[in-house]
Amino acid sequence: MNKIDYAIKIHAPEIEPRYRHQKIFEVFDGLESGDFMELSNDHDPKPLHYQMMIERGEDAFTWEYTENGPSLWRVAIGKK
């Protein structure tokens, strides 16, 4: 993947767990079409990917791992 200009970067462990997915969705919803956010986490955020597919539809976003563990995961999430 080429270098991405992220509109925003989120490090999930800094967000209180009970608000984490809600905050990530709020940030995603605030993106303009064609913008990217970077999500970093201390574990694989695959459950969030499934939730986004259900709640926003798989045609609404792109999801590409830029770092894949074992201690840090980074995902480029693009808004279509």
C-alpha positions as CSV (number, residue, x, y, z in Angstrom):
1,M,0.0,0.0,0.0
2,N,1.2,3.5,-0.8
3,K,1.6,6.1,2.0
4,I,-1.8,7.2,3.2
5,D,-2.7,10.6,4.4
6,Y,-4.9,9.9,7.3
7,A,-7.7,12.4,8.3
8,I,-7.4,11.1,11.9
9,K,-5.5,8.4,13.9
10,I,-7.1,6.6,16.8
11,H,-5.3,4.4,19.3
12,A,-8.2,2.2,20.6
13,P,-6.6,1.4,24.0
14,E,-6.8,5.1,24.9
15,I,-10.6,5.0,24.7
16,E,-12.6,3.5,27.6
17,P,-13.8,0.1,26.5
18,R,-17.5,0.7,26.9
19,Y,-17.3,3.7,24.5
20,R,-14.6,2.3,22.1
21,H,-16.7,1.1,19.2
22,Q,-19.1,4.0,19.5
23,K,-16.3,6.5,19.3
24,I,-14.7,4.7,16.3
25,F,-18.1,4.7,14.5
26,E,-18.5,8.4,15.2
27,V,-15.1,9.2,13.8
28,F,-15.7,7.0,10.7
29,D,-19.1,8.7,10.1
30,G,-17.5,12.1,10.2
31,L,-15.0,11.2,7.4
32,E,-15.6,12.5,4.0
33,S,-15.8,10.1,1.1
34,G,-12.3,9.1,0.1
35,D,-10.8,9.9,3.5
36,F,-9.0,7.4,5.7
37,M,-8.6,6.9,9.4
38,E,-5.9,4.8,11.0
39,L,-7.0,2.5,13.9
40,S,-4.3,1.1,16.0
41,N,-5.0,-1.5,18.7
42,D,-3.2,-3.9,21.1
43,H,-5.2,-6.9,19.6
44,D,-6.7,-7.8,16.2
45,P,-9.7,-5.5,15.7
46,K,-11.5,-8.1,13.5
47,P,-14.7,-8.0,15.7
48,L,-15.0,-4.3,14.8
49,H,-14.6,-5.2,11.1
50,Y,-17.5,-7.5,11.3
51,Q,-19.6,-4.9,13.2
52,M,-18.9,-2.3,10.5
53,M,-19.9,-4.8,7.8
54,I,-23.2,-5.3,9.6
55,E,-23.9,-1.7,10.7
56,R,-22.5,0.3,7.7
57,G,-22.4,-2.3,5.0
58,E,-19.3,-3.7,3.3
59,D,-19.7,-1.3,0.4
60,A,-19.3,1.7,2.7
61,F,-15.6,1.2,3.7
62,T,-12.3,-0.4,3.0
63,W,-10.2,-2.2,5.6
64,E,-6.5,-2.9,5.1
65,Y,-4.1,-4.0,7.7
66,T,-0.8,-2.0,7.6
67,E,0.6,-3.8,10.7
68,N,-0.6,-7.2,11.9
69,G,0.6,-7.9,15.4
70,P,1.7,-9.6,17.5
71,S,1.7,-6.6,19.9
72,L,0.3,-3.9,17.7
73,W,-2.3,-3.9,14.9
74,R,-2.8,-1.0,12.5
75,V,-5.7,-0.7,10.1
76,A,-6.3,1.8,7.3
77,I,-10.1,2.3,7.2
78,G,-11.3,4.2,4.2
79,K,-14.7,5.7,3.7
80,K,-16.1,5.0,0.2
